Amino acid sequence: MMKQARGGYSASAIAWEDARALNVDASGTVLSLLPGQYARAVLFDGRPADPGMANRRFLVQWRGRGTVDYTNVKVLSRSPNQDLIQLANITGPNSELTMSVVITSTEPADPLRQVSMLPERGGICASNPLLAVGGPSRCPRSDFLTFARHHAAIVFNPAFLDGLKRYKVTRFMDWQCTNNAPALAFRQRAAPHHQFWTSQTKGVPLEVMVALANVLRADPWFCIPHRADDAYVTTFAAVVRDQLGPSLRAHFEYSNEVGMATVTQTVIRDWHR
């Protein structure tokens, strides 16, 4: 879940967000904090709150040394590099459940990093990643993988996949942040090891989009950024060729709606005429 959080907010004990810059590396890891500075990442932001999230329990895990705090949760237990938390209750139809994970301190020599938020219990059968199961007895091939121990291999929550599995083609225009995309070298794109996959300029890693197509067995539809150079396009295509399942067919589109006057790709189209 932390991959979908809005991260990179500088905060403090008295301010939800302040104007200070965070010292982060290219992956989004907070390398150090200024005196009194916190680093906030926001999840479940909005109203009305999803009633299915009320009182849900999650494990928060991380690597490195530092301290973590939260908003709108109850900390049930703490152990080294792991907390068990419970989300707040939802009291009415207009309730808001804005939950955040806050790094309140970090050790520059071994910074707190790779934060994950996982279901407390359950997992999947490796042979059927579309279905969440409560334990190994539900896996006929004895291939039970727990969310807590195998989250690096379980890229997608089965609840997320359940809403997509009926589709035969998946278009990634929004995940690629196609509209108004800046000029980026392929090496500057989002990568799987980045802390967040929600950058408004980089979007979701290509490898993750290909993995989603594979697990859904759905043909992927990619939108190539209008400022992409030949090296970007060639490398992009090579990743798709090497990682996409052989039974699937990739579709490629030049940008998105280049005739729409409100996006920069239209300006580029007109300039090239």
Secondary structure as the mmCIF struct_conf table of DSSP 4:
data_model
#
loop_
_struct_conf.conf_type_id
_struct_conf.id
_struct_conf.beg_label_comp_id
_struct_conf.beg_label_asym_id
_struct_conf.beg_label_seq_id
_struct_conf.end_label_comp_id
_struct_conf.end_label_asym_id
_struct_conf.end_label_seq_id
HELX_RH_3T_P HELX_RH_3T_P1 MET A 2 GLN A 4
BEND BEND1 ALA A 5 ALA A 5
STRN STRN1 ARG A 6 ALA A 11
BEND BEND2 ALA A 13 ILE A 14
BEND BEND3 TRP A 16 GLU A 17
BEND BEND4 ALA A 19 ALA A 19
HELX_LH_PP_P HELX_LH_PP_P1 ARG A 20 LEU A 22
STRN STRN2 ASN A 23 VAL A 24
TURN_TY1_P TURN_TY1_P1 ALA A 26 SER A 27
STRN STRN3 VAL A 30 SER A 32
TURN_TY1_P TURN_TY1_P2 PRO A 35 GLY A 36
STRN STRN4 TYR A 38 LEU A 43
BEND BEND5 PHE A 44 PHE A 44
BEND BEND6 GLY A 46 PRO A 48
HELX_RH_3T_P HELX_RH_3T_P2 PRO A 51 MET A 53
TURN_TY1_P TURN_TY1_P3 ALA A 54 ASN A 55
STRN STRN5 ARG A 57 ARG A 63
BEND BEND7 GLY A 64 GLY A 64
STRN STRN6 ARG A 65 ARG A 65
STRN STRN7 GLY A 66 THR A 71
BEND BEND8 ASN A 72 ASN A 72
STRN STRN8 VAL A 73 SER A 79
TURN_TY1_P TURN_TY1_P4 PRO A 80 ASN A 81
STRN STRN9 GLN A 82 LEU A 87
HELX_LH_PP_P HELX_LH_PP_P2 ALA A 88 ASN A 89
BEND BEND9 GLY A 92 GLY A 92
TURN_TY1_P TURN_TY1_P5 PRO A 93 ASN A 94
STRN STRN10 MET A 99 THR A 106
TURN_TY1_P TURN_TY1_P6 PRO A 108 ALA A 109
BEND BEND10 ASP A 110 ASP A 110
STRN STRN11 PRO A 111 PRO A 111
STRN STRN12 ARG A 113 PRO A 119
BEND BEND11 GLU A 120 ARG A 121
STRN STRN13 GLY A 123 CYS A 125
TURN_TY1_P TURN_TY1_P7 ALA A 126 SER A 127
STRN STRN14 ASN A 128 VAL A 133
BEND BEND12 GLY A 134 GLY A 135
HELX_RH_3T_P HELX_RH_3T_P3 PRO A 136 ARG A 138
TURN_TY1_P TURN_TY1_P8 PRO A 140 ARG A 141
BEND BEND13 SER A 142 SER A 142
STRN STRN15 PHE A 144 THR A 146
HELX_RH_AL_P HELX_RH_AL_P1 PHE A 147 HIS A 150
TURN_TY1_P TURN_TY1_P9 HIS A 151 ALA A 153
BEND BEND14 PHE A 156 PHE A 156
HELX_RH_AL_P HELX_RH_AL_P2 PRO A 158 ASP A 162
TURN_TY1_P TURN_TY1_P10 GLY A 163 ARG A 166
BEND BEND15 LYS A 168 LYS A 168
STRN STRN16 VAL A 169 ARG A 171
TURN_TY1_P TURN_TY1_P11 MET A 173 CYS A 177
TURN_TY1_P TURN_TY1_P12 ASN A 179 ASN A 180
HELX_LH_PP_P HELX_LH_PP_P3 ALA A 181 ALA A 183
HELX_RH_3T_P HELX_RH_3T_P4 PHE A 186 GLN A 188
BEND BEND16 ARG A 189 ARG A 189
TURN_TY1_P TURN_TY1_P13 PRO A 192 HIS A 193
BEND BEND17 HIS A 194 GLN A 195
BEND BEND18 TRP A 197 TRP A 197
TURN_TY1_P TURN_TY1_P14 GLN A 200 LYS A 202
BEND BEND19 VAL A 204 VAL A 204
HELX_RH_AL_P HELX_RH_AL_P3 LEU A 206 LEU A 216
TURN_TY1_P TURN_TY1_P15 ARG A 217 ARG A 217
STRN STRN17 ASP A 219 ILE A 224
TURN_TY1_P TURN_TY1_P16 HIS A 226 ARG A 227
HELX_RH_AL_P HELX_RH_AL_P4 ASP A 230 GLN A 243
BEND BEND20 LEU A 244 LEU A 244
TURN_TY1_P TURN_TY1_P17 PRO A 246 SER A 247
STRN STRN18 HIS A 251 TYR A 254
BEND BEND21 SER A 255 ASN A 256
TURN_TY1_P TURN_TY1_P18 VAL A 258 GLY A 259
TURN_TY1_P TURN_TY1_P19 ALA A 261 THR A 262
BEND BEND22 VAL A 263 VAL A 263
HELX_RH_AL_P HELX_RH_AL_P5 THR A 264 TRP A 271
TURN_TY1_P TURN_TY1_P20 HIS A 272 HIS A 272
#
